[in-house]
Amino acid sequence: MSITTYTTYDEVRAALGVSTDEIEDATLELGVYGMGLDMDLMEVNAGVPAAFATVRSIATPDRTPVQQALFQTVKLFATYAVAKQLASGLAMFAPKDISDGKATVSRFADSPYRDTVSHIGQQYGLNRDRLKLAYATLTGGASDATSQSMLRISSPLLDPVTGQ
């Protein structure tokens, strides 16, 4: 399925901070991005694509607030899910300089995209949790969108100074 079912090419480019010069529509049309997005949606819940299709078929003024929340959350999640797939190659398709003089392209030596990739990962996780909650609210099911802390406090059993 095409990513345009859920998001637009321009929204994905905006999330990455690139233009049509760096990522063309033909690249975003590749099936691999649509398949990856479908898998991401199915991992949230297998019913999300069908629920989105149902809500999308309802005229915007006729949607309930819960339906509209699901619609918007799926669109946001889809944008960041596709951007996350593309983020690993950001340094390759977003050059530092493009020159027509002798058709040169220079790339960054270091990874200036580290913050962008990190932000996309954070937005992906945030919108994934929002989507779980929106879907659970729509279907009346329990949400398992609880955030888990990856950091824990650990205290040694013995005092390292006294050894006791």
C-alpha positions in Angstrom: 0.0 0.0 0.0 1.2 3.5 -0.7 2.2 5.8 2.1 -0.2 8.4 0.7 -3.1 6.5 2.2 -1.9 7.8 5.6 0.4 10.7 5.0 1.9 12.9 2.2 5.3 13.0 0.6 5.7 16.7 1.7 4.8 15.8 5.3 7.5 13.2 5.4 10.0 15.5 3.8 9.1 18.2 6.4 9.7 15.8 9.2 13.2 15.1 7.8 13.9 18.7 7.0 14.6 18.1 3.3 13.1 19.2 0.0 12.1 17.6 -3.2 15.7 18.0 -4.5 16.9 15.6 -1.8 14.1 13.1 -1.8 12.0 12.9 -4.9 8.4 11.6 -5.0 9.6 8.6 -6.9 11.8 7.6 -4.0 8.9 7.9 -1.5 6.7 5.9 -3.9 8.9 2.8 -3.5 7.0 -0.1 -2.1 9.5 -0.7 0.7 8.3 2.4 2.6 4.6 1.4 2.2 5.3 -2.1 3.4 7.3 -0.8 6.4 4.5 1.6 7.3 2.0 -1.2 7.1 4.1 -3.4 9.4 4.5 -0.5 11.9 0.7 0.0 12.0 0.1 -3.7 12.4 2.5 -3.8 15.3 0.5 -1.2 17.1 -2.6 -3.2 16.5 -3.8 -5.3 13.6 -7.1 -3.5 13.5 -5.6 0.0 13.0 -5.6 0.0 9.2 -9.2 -1.1 9.0 -10.3 1.4 11.7 -8.4 4.2 9.8 -10.1 3.2 6.5 -13.5 3.3 8.2 -12.9 6.7 9.8 -11.4 8.1 6.6 -14.6 7.2 4.8 -16.6 9.4 7.2 -16.9 13.1 6.2 -14.8 15.3 8.6 -17.7 17.2 10.1 -19.5 13.9 10.8 -16.7 12.3 12.8 -16.9 12.0 16.5 -14.0 13.5 18.5 -12.7 10.0 19.2 -12.7 9.1 15.5 -11.0 12.4 14.6 -8.4 11.8 17.2 -7.6 8.4 15.7 -7.5 9.9 12.2 -5.0 12.6 13.2 -2.9 10.3 15.3 -2.6 7.7 12.5 -1.5 10.5 10.1 1.1 11.8 12.5 2.4 8.3 13.3 2.6 7.4 9.6 4.6 10.5 8.9 7.2 9.7 11.6 7.2 6.0 10.8 8.2 6.7 7.2 10.7 9.4 8.3 12.2 6.9 10.7 12.8 4.5 7.8 14.5 7.2 5.8 16.5 8.7 8.6 19.3 6.1 8.5 20.2 7.3 5.0 19.7 11.0 5.7 23.4 11.8 5.2 23.4 10.2 1.8 20.4 11.9 0.3 20.7 15.3 2.0 24.0 16.7 0.8 25.9 19.6 2.2 26.4 21.4 -1.1 25.1 20.9 -4.6 26.9 22.7 -7.4 26.1 22.9 -11.1 29.6 24.2 -12.0 31.0 20.7 -12.5 28.1 18.7 -11.2 29.6 18.3 -7.8 28.0 17.2 -4.6 29.7 17.4 -1.2 28.5 15.5 1.9 29.0 16.1 5.6 32.0 14.3 7.0 30.4 13.9 10.5 26.8 13.3 11.3 25.1 16.6 11.6 21.8 14.8 11.4 22.2 13.1 14.8 19.7 15.5 16.4 17.2 15.1 13.6 17.4 11.3 13.7 17.0 11.5 17.5 14.0 13.8 17.3 12.3 11.6 14.7 12.8 8.6 16.9 11.3 10.4 19.9 8.3 11.6 17.8 7.9 8.0 16.5 7.7 6.6 20.0 5.4 9.4 21.3 3.0 9.0 18.4 3.1 5.2 18.6 1.9 5.5 22.2 -0.7 8.1 21.2 -2.0 5.8 18.5 -2.3 2.8 20.9 -4.3 5.0 23.2 -6.5 6.5 20.4 -7.2 3.0 19.0 -8.0 1.6 22.5 -10.4 4.5 23.1 -12.1 4.0 19.8 -12.6 0.3 20.2 -13.3 0.5 23.9 -10.4 -1.8 24.7 -7.8 -1.4 27.4 -4.7 0.5 26.4 -1.3 -1.0 26.9 0.3 2.3 26.0 2.1 2.7 29.3 5.6 4.2 29.0 8.4 2.2 30.4 11.4 3.8 31.9 14.6 2.6 30.4 16.6 4.0 33.3 16.6 2.5 36.8 18.3 3.4 40.0 20.8 0.8 41.2 22.4 0.8 44.6 25.3 -1.5 45.5 24.8 -3.9 48.3 28.1 -3.0 49.7 29.6 0.4 50.4 32.5 0.7 47.9 34.5 2.9 50.3 34.3 0.8 53.4 33.6 -2.6 51.8 30.7 -3.2 54.2 
